């Protein structure tokens, strides 16, 4: 869920008047920074995050017109989170240079411990899961230092021994394993957070 305060219900009623600049400015002030931060945690650049934020507000405008502003405040944050996550996943899905290789995705899947789909391994489910895994890894990367990510990449993703990585980065092999453990933990937390957000559009 994006980290933002609960919406003032009166704003949503007033926002159906698209010419009400004060109300739309309040909505922008309340939600723009949290959406940008949510995008940044997923590994997007400021420009990419800004594009998604603009698109999210455009969809918000259409949704308020559709519902006439009759939204419960607790529903708006869930709706915004869903829309933003959909845009983020769409971005990674359609940006080849950002995508992990099939080999790397399988490796990540082994230690991420994704949820069991009840034995159903449809192509659509597999693709969706791989995008969530890649997004979780990008979120983890955005939350650690470049040096720690390089150590993690060399040790976990490239398969070098902890001793080799330790020599290259002038650290102990114990520290290499510790950094890897911590980053795996961050990635799993990101994955579980995405699952908890359930990519389903909440009903207003």
C-alpha positions as CSV (number, residue, x, y, z in Angstrom):
1,X,0.0,0.0,0.0
2,X,1.4,3.5,-0.8
3,X,2.4,5.3,2.3
4,X,-0.1,8.2,2.4
5,X,-2.7,9.5,4.9
6,X,-6.3,8.7,4.6
7,X,-8.2,10.8,2.1
8,X,-10.6,13.5,3.2
9,X,-14.0,12.2,1.9
10,X,-15.1,15.7,1.0
11,X,-12.2,15.9,-1.5
12,X,-13.6,13.1,-3.5
13,X,-17.0,14.6,-3.6
14,X,-15.5,18.0,-4.6
15,X,-13.1,16.4,-7.1
16,X,-15.9,15.4,-9.5
17,X,-15.8,19.1,-10.5
18,X,-12.7,18.9,-12.6
19,X,-12.4,22.7,-12.5
20,X,-12.0,22.7,-8.7
21,X,-8.3,23.5,-8.7
22,X,-8.0,23.7,-4.9
23,X,-9.3,20.2,-4.4
24,X,-7.2,18.7,-7.1
25,X,-4.1,20.4,-5.7
26,X,-4.9,18.9,-2.3
27,X,-5.1,15.4,-3.9
28,X,-1.9,16.0,-5.7
29,X,-0.1,17.2,-2.6
30,X,-1.4,14.2,-0.6
31,X,-0.6,11.5,-3.1
32,X,2.1,12.6,-5.6
33,X,5.1,12.2,-3.3
34,X,4.0,8.8,-2.0
35,X,3.4,7.5,-5.5
36,X,6.8,8.7,-6.6
37,X,8.4,7.1,-3.6
38,X,6.5,3.8,-4.3
39,X,7.9,3.8,-7.9
40,X,11.4,4.6,-6.7
41,X,11.4,1.6,-4.4
42,X,10.6,-0.5,-7.4
43,X,13.8,0.7,-9.1
44,X,12.4,3.2,-11.5
45,X,14.2,6.4,-12.5
46,X,12.7,9.8,-11.4
47,X,11.5,10.3,-15.0
48,X,9.8,6.9,-15.2
49,X,8.2,7.4,-11.8
50,X,6.9,10.8,-12.9
51,X,5.3,9.4,-16.0
52,X,3.6,6.7,-14.0
53,X,2.4,9.3,-11.5
54,X,0.9,11.4,-14.3
55,X,-0.8,8.5,-15.8
56,X,-2.2,7.4,-12.4
57,X,-3.7,10.9,-11.9
58,X,-5.3,10.7,-15.4
59,X,-6.9,7.4,-14.5
60,X,-8.0,8.9,-11.1
61,X,-9.8,11.7,-13.0
62,X,-11.6,9.2,-15.2
63,X,-12.6,7.1,-12.2
64,X,-14.0,10.0,-10.2
65,X,-16.0,11.1,-13.2
66,X,-17.3,7.5,-13.5
67,X,-18.3,7.2,-9.8
68,X,-19.3,10.8,-9.2
69,X,-16.9,11.0,-6.3
70,X,-18.8,8.5,-4.2
71,X,-15.7,6.7,-2.8
72,X,-15.0,5.6,0.7
73,X,-11.7,7.2,1.8
74,X,-10.2,3.8,2.8
75,X,-10.8,2.6,-0.8
76,X,-8.8,5.3,-2.7
77,X,-5.4,4.3,-1.4
78,X,-6.0,0.6,-2.3
79,X,-7.1,1.7,-5.8
80,X,-4.1,4.0,-6.3
81,X,-1.7,1.2,-5.1
82,X,-3.2,-1.2,-7.5
83,X,-3.1,1.2,-10.5
84,X,0.5,2.1,-9.7
85,X,1.6,-1.5,-9.4
86,X,0.0,-2.4,-12.6
87,X,1.8,0.4,-14.4
88,X,5.1,-0.7,-12.8
89,X,4.7,-4.3,-13.8
90,X,3.6,-3.2,-17.3
91,X,6.8,-1.1,-17.5
92,X,9.1,-3.9,-16.6
93,X,7.3,-6.4,-18.8
94,X,7.7,-4.2,-21.8
95,X,11.2,-2.9,-21.2
96,X,13.6,-5.7,-22.3
97,X,16.8,-4.2,-20.9
98,X,15.2,-4.2,-17.4
99,X,14.1,-7.8,-17.5
100,X,16.0,-10.6,-15.9
101,X,17.1,-13.5,-18.0
102,X,15.1,-16.8,-17.7
103,X,18.2,-18.3,-16.0
104,X,18.3,-15.6,-13.4
105,X,14.6,-15.7,-12.8
106,X,14.7,-19.4,-12.2
107,X,17.6,-18.8,-9.8
108,X,15.6,-16.2,-7.9
109,X,12.5,-18.4,-7.8
110,X,14.5,-21.0,-6.0
111,X,15.2,-18.8,-2.9
112,X,12.3,-16.5,-3.1
113,X,9.8,-19.3,-2.2
114,X,6.9,-17.9,-4.2
115,X,3.3,-19.0,-3.3
116,X,2.0,-22.3,-4.6
117,X,-0.6,-21.9,-7.3
118,X,-2.4,-25.1,-6.4
119,X,-0.6,-27.1,-9.0
120,X,-1.8,-24.9,-11.8
121,X,1.2,-23.9,-14.0
122,X,-0.4,-22.0,-16.8
123,X,1.7,-19.8,-19.0
124,X,-0.1,-16.8,-17.8
125,X,0.5,-17.7,-14.1
126,X,4.2,-18.4,-14.8
127,X,4.7,-15.1,-16.6
128,X,2.9,-13.1,-13.9
129,X,5.0,-14.8,-11.2
130,X,8.3,-14.0,-13.1
131,X,7.3,-10.4,-13.4
132,X,6.6,-10.2,-9.6
133,X,10.0,-11.9,-8.9
134,X,11.8,-9.4,-11.2
135,X,10.0,-6.5,-9.6
136,X,10.8,-7.7,-6.1
137,X,14.5,-7.9,-7.0
138,X,14.4,-4.4,-8.4
139,X,12.8,-3.1,-5.3
140,X,15.5,-4.8,-3.2
141,X,18.2,-3.3,-5.4
142,X,16.8,0.2,-4.8
143,X,17.0,-0.2,-1.0
144,X,20.7,-1.3,-0.7
145,X,24.0,0.4,-1.5
146,X,25.6,-0.1,-4.9
147,X,28.5,-1.9,-3.3
148,X,26.3,-4.4,-1.5
149,X,24.3,-5.0,-4.6
150,X,27.5,-5.7,-6.6
151,X,28.6,-8.2,-3.9
152,X,25.1,-9.9,-4.0
153,X,25.2,-10.0,-7.8
154,X,28.6,-11.6,-7.9
155,X,27.9,-14.1,-5.2
156,X,24.2,-15.0,-5.7
157,X,23.5,-14.2,-9.3
158,X,26.8,-14.9,-11.0
159,X,27.7,-17.9,-8.8
160,X,31.2,-16.9,-7.6
161,X,32.4,-18.4,-4.3
162,X,32.2,-16.2,-1.2
163,X,36.0,-16.4,-1.0
164,X,36.4,-15.0,-4.6
165,X,33.9,-12.2,-4.0
166,X,35.5,-11.4,-0.7
167,X,39.0,-11.0,-2.3
168,X,37.5,-8.9,-5.1
169,X,35.7,-6.5,-2.8
170,X,38.3,-6.6,0.0
171,X,36.0,-7.9,2.6
172,X,35.4,-11.2,4.5
173,X,33.6,-14.2,3.0
174,X,31.4,-14.1,6.1
175,X,30.4,-10.6,5.2
176,X,29.6,-11.6,1.7
177,X,27.2,-14.3,2.9
178,X,25.7,-11.9,5.4
179,X,25.0,-9.3,2.7
180,X,23.5,-11.9,0.4
181,X,21.2,-13.1,3.2
182,X,20.0,-9.6,4.0
183,X,19.2,-8.8,0.3
184,X,17.4,-12.0,-0.2
185,X,15.3,-11.1,2.9
186,X,14.5,-7.7,1.5
187,X,13.5,-9.2,-1.9
188,X,11.2,-11.8,-0.2
189,X,9.6,-9.0,1.9
190,X,9.0,-7.0,-1.3
191,X,7.5,-10.1,-3.0
192,X,5.2,-10.7,0.0
193,X,4.1,-7.1,0.0
194,X,3.2,-7.3,-3.7
195,X,1.1,-10.4,-3.0
196,X,-0.6,-8.7,-0.1
197,X,-1.5,-5.7,-2.3
198,X,-3.4,-8.2,-4.6
199,X,-3.3,-6.8,-8.1
200,X,-7.1,-6.6,-8.3
201,X,-8.9,-3.3,-8.7
202,X,-10.9,-2.6,-5.6
203,X,-14.5,-1.8,-6.1
204,X,-15.5,1.8,-5.2
